[in-house]
Amino acid sequence: PKAFFSSLNLGLHKQHSGESLCQELQVHIDQGFSILLTASSASQVERLKHLTEAYGLRVKTLSKLSDFSEGLKPGIYGLQGVLEEGFVHPSSAKALVTDQEIFGKRQRRVRSKAKTVELFSSFEELERGDYVVHEEHGLGRYEGLQSLDFGGRRQDYLLLYFQDEDKLYVPVYRLNQLSRYSSLTSHEPVLDKMGGTRWLKTKVKIKTQLKSMAGELLKLYAERQSLEGYAFSSGGALYEEFEAKFPFEETPDQLKAIREVEKDMSETRPMDRLICGDVGFGKTEVAMRAAFRAVLDGKQVAVLVPTTVLALQHERSFKERFKDFAVKISSISRFVSLKEQKHRLEELAKGHVDIMIGTTALLGKKVIFKDLGLLIVDEEQHFGVAQKEKIKQFKKQCDVLALSATPIPRTLNMSLSGIRQISIISTPPVDRQAIQTFVAPYNEALIKEAIERELLRGGQVYFIHNRVQSLKSLEDRLKTLVPQATVRS
């Protein structure tokens, strides 16, 4: 097949790679060849069809391989099937070419029936001693489930303790009156008193603050609704090539999120969507496809991240994903020298940079985009108040896509209430391994066993310690415990 096609492994660094491929296909069809294109999934077959049809070639889909036999007219045929390499048979004027030879190797996953993730908690998730908030009585402590008889009828109740050991029995069917208590501090919380005034005052204070905040946010989003934004094009065959080069099968939720973002970007109303999903569920791929659509329309993209390490990670992953495409990617962070930062910002202002990745340095006054079309904010909850004020100004100018595994309550509430749009990716990749967590007292024998087991697997160990001052002594102790391991701090 490599001798048959000189332009396999398409890339936008060739200005018309899709067109050159189709021209070569047409040459061999004119020579009397019947060409079968195979793809690992139905969606990939459709992408191949759209790619060739964009350049005037029709693909007829076959249902089974045996249909690709004698008597077929010269032309292009499509079939779903998992093959890595094709073949050429000159004497019968037949050729088979796989999608992996055209777009690069894909990592095939066997799809299993994934369980739907429930968005609502049940009382079974509560443990004795957990703090909960009752909507009428405030902060209490959960002390288990009890079954009680009232009027000859037996029911299950959640037992809550409040101040002065006051008890409250909440029927399980009124679980919606409770919410889990969370705090940014490690201090032991003070329980509220049933019938007291402290909880009432707290609710009034919170409502006042929420009204003020809601008014500010509604004003901002009302302004966005009235603004005339940019309606991005579909991207055409080049965008489909980019989709096809994704080395995995999209999960259903991931594919749904991608389509929702595409729909938002095609409208004149500025997009403001939150992509919510756990780490490793594919949020970054959603952002990359949105970025590519923006770049195809000549717009620039800003990727804002909270930490320098994350900026480096994104820069590597974006460059790897876009390596076959004519997209200029750059970054600014404290790891970049001031001289180099100045040069990169000059390139950005001239429009020579398509995607700029950076930390809060991107929010500086010296950062000027020639034509910003899309802002991607990763882990928005980690930014401070001053940075969020700056981000709000960006939201008046371009489409915004936020990514988060743990959105702050305000962001999540805005999304659920319809002020911001939300896409939830709750389906994990099929081969995603569950994270196992064990809590145990400090035990050097256990630590030694765990490290040795990981080393035998060929893996690595990340040991987190809570004091910088004693990090060196810990390193020396680990070297003694596991002398065969290379330890660095």
Secondary structure, DSSP 8 states (H G I E B T S, - for coil): -TTT-SS-S--TTSTTHHHHHHHHHHHHHHTT-EEEEEESSHHHHHHHHHHHHTTT--EEE-SSGGGSSTT--SEEEEEE---S--EEEGGGTEEEEEHHHHH---------------SS--GGG--TT-EEEETTTEEEEEEEEEEEEETTEEEEEEEEE-GGG-EEEEEGGGGGGEEE---SS-S------TT-SHHHHHHHHHHHHHHHHHHHHHHHHHHHHHS--------HHHHHHHHHT-SS---HHHHHHHHHHHHHHTSSS--EEEEEE-TTSSHHHHHHHHHHHHHHTT-EEEEE-SSHHHHHHHHHHHHHHTTTS---EEEESTTS-HHHHHHHHHHHHHT--SEEEESGGGGSTT---SSEEEEEEESGGGS-HHHHHHHHHHHTTSEEEEEESS--HHHHHHHHTTSSEEEEE----TT------------HHHHHHHHHHHHHTT-------S-STTHHHHHHHHHHH-TTS----
